[in-house]
Amino acid sequence: MLRDRLYVSVFTRLFVYNILFEDAEVDEKILDIGEDSSVLSITGAGCGVAGMVHRNPRRIDAVDINRHHLALTALKIRGAQMLSSYAEFYDLFGRGYAVQPSRLVRRVTDGLPSWIQRYWKSHHRRFHEPYHRQGMTAQIMSVMRRMLGVDAEWFRGMIRMSVEDRHRLIDEWITPVFNRPYVKAFLESPIQYIGFGINYEQRDRMLGTAGQNITDFYISHMKRVAATDLERNWFGWYTIAGQHNHDNPEAVPPYLRRDRHERSLDSTVSVGYHHGNILDVLRSAGPNTWSHYTLCDAPDWMPLRVQKTMLAEIARTARPGALVLRRTVEDDCIVERHNLRDRFVLREDLSSYATEHDRTRQYRRVDVYQVAA
Ligand SMILES: C[S@@+](CC[C@H](N)C(=O)[O-])C[C@H]1O[C@@H](n2cnc3c(N)ncnc32)[C@H](O)[C@@H]1O
């Protein structure tokens, strides 16, 4: 599709996300990564893959078509492995700033591929002020927060309410603003689709399933999030408060927690950084390479023909029993759609746990497939 080619060419030039909008705590529970594992992962902003380091897998291959996201991922992974002061590590990624960013970032990137070192040499200023406020998604959210008149105090008030009262608050406070004509127009604009990482292929899948317009979709999404444990839901905090909840150590992505950080310091994992399409990384690998594949919701961005090629390449490169994790805005099972049930088995137990517990509430399904031996 031409408009999705255009979408990708704009998306890949921009710093869009600074956090991953996927529940890495859920993934940690279901993937069971161990010392013998080797992982191929689409990174997004890297919170998920940085959270694998403490398991000390044999290898991680991190891939993303967006160099901003991959460079940030590298910084998170490397920071987890070598910043021995937890306070310094947490300030950098949890609070989002450093006192002397250029010096700190130079130290962390030492030994990383030269393009990543060059990238951070020219982007270290991001950490002069909370980097959570930077990137396209964060900037859109900051405008929305101002428009809605919400902040951390407002969110703390919401946390104290029952779920019914939270829903009432959304109906009375948020819905009227979202339904203003100029806000609706913005929510339907390409800028917003890029900022929230929804390409046209995925938008059609998302709205096709929900039978809604995008404004109604966002309001119902907020209500789904409001029904979760908001005290610990870092996606809720990030969106409404514009920061993490620093009062609760369990309210941040796992890679930012003290125990994971301690173990990550001892990790000897070797990490490859691949700036490009996952298909090219798959094609260049031999059989028996990876035990885990984490794909984000990238398959939703792909036309059916590309999805099928990717699954065939996964089946070719997988170790026996490998796990494949993907999120989707659709109800369909990707394996059934492509008639690949002989190659992949849906792990109902893991998939229903993950779908039920993912606190982003962005996806209709979180599926885990096992590659048939
Ligand atoms: C699909 S997007 C959507 C947002 C995602 N759920 C998140 O929380 O970040 C996630 C990441 O996938 C990357 N991506 C999309 N298609 C890809 C592909 N074919 N190969 C490698 N990376 C891809 C994007 O650059 C982006 O960083």
The ligand as an SDF file (V2000), in Angstrom:
LIG
                    3D

 27 29  0  0  0  0  0  0  0  0999 V2000
    5.0100   -1.7740   15.3950 C   0  0  0  0  0  0  0  0  0  0  0  0
    5.5310   -0.3570   16.3530 S   0  0  0  0  0  0  0  0  0  0  0  0
    4.1100   -0.1460   17.3410 C   0  0  0  0  0  0  0  0  0  0  0  0
    4.2000    0.3000   18.7480 C   0  0  0  0  0  0  0  0  0  0  0  0
    4.5660   -0.7470   19.7590 C   0  0  0  0  0  0  0  0  0  0  0  0
    3.4210   -1.5000   20.1890 N   0  0  0  0  0  0  0  0  0  0  0  0
    5.2670   -0.1180   20.9290 C   0  0  0  0  0  0  0  0  0  0  0  0
    4.8170   -0.1840   22.0160 O   0  0  0  0  0  0  0  0  0  0  0  0
    6.3220    0.4470   20.7520 O   0  0  0  0  0  0  0  0  0  0  0  0
    6.8620   -0.9930   17.2840 C   0  0  0  0  0  0  0  0  0  0  0  0
    8.1990   -0.9310   16.5920 C   0  0  0  0  0  0  0  0  0  0  0  0
    8.2350   -1.8090   15.4940 O   0  0  0  0  0  0  0  0  0  0  0  0
    9.1620   -1.3060   14.5500 C   0  0  0  0  0  0  0  0  0  0  0  0
    8.9130   -2.0360   13.2940 N   0  0  0  0  0  0  0  0  0  0  0  0
    7.7690   -2.0610   12.5610 C   0  0  0  0  0  0  0  0  0  0  0  0
    7.8870   -2.8960   11.5140 N   0  0  0  0  0  0  0  0  0  0  0  0
    9.1370   -3.4430   11.5910 C   0  0  0  0  0  0  0  0  0  0  0  0
    9.8480   -4.3930   10.7920 C   0  0  0  0  0  0  0  0  0  0  0  0
    9.3080   -4.9500    9.7110 N   0  0  0  0  0  0  0  0  0  0  0  0
   11.1030   -4.7230   11.1630 N   0  0  0  0  0  0  0  0  0  0  0  0
   11.6850   -4.1550   12.2500 C   0  0  0  0  0  0  0  0  0  0  0  0
   11.0540   -3.2480   13.0370 N   0  0  0  0  0  0  0  0  0  0  0  0
    9.7980   -2.8940   12.7220 C   0  0  0  0  0  0  0  0  0  0  0  0
    8.8670    0.1760   14.5540 C   0  0  0  0  0  0  0  0  0  0  0  0
    9.9360    0.9430   14.0660 O   0  0  0  0  0  0  0  0  0  0  0  0
    8.6220    0.4390   16.0380 C   0  0  0  0  0  0  0  0  0  0  0  0
    9.7860    0.8700   16.6920 O   0  0  0  0  0  0  0  0  0  0  0  0
  1  2  1  0
  2  3  1  0
  2 10  1  0
  3  4  1  0
  4  5  1  0
  5  6  1  0
  5  7  1  0
  7  8  2  0
  7  9  1  0
 10 11  1  0
 11 12  1  0
 11 26  1  0
 12 13  1  0
 13 14  1  0
 13 24  1  0
 14 15  1  0
 14 23  1  0
 15 16  2  0
 16 17  1  0
 17 18  1  0
 17 23  2  0
 18 19  1  0
 18 20  2  0
 20 21  1  0
 21 22  2  0
 22 23  1  0
 24 25  1  0
 24 26  1  0
 26 27  1  0
M  CHG  2   2   1   9  -1
M  END
$$$$
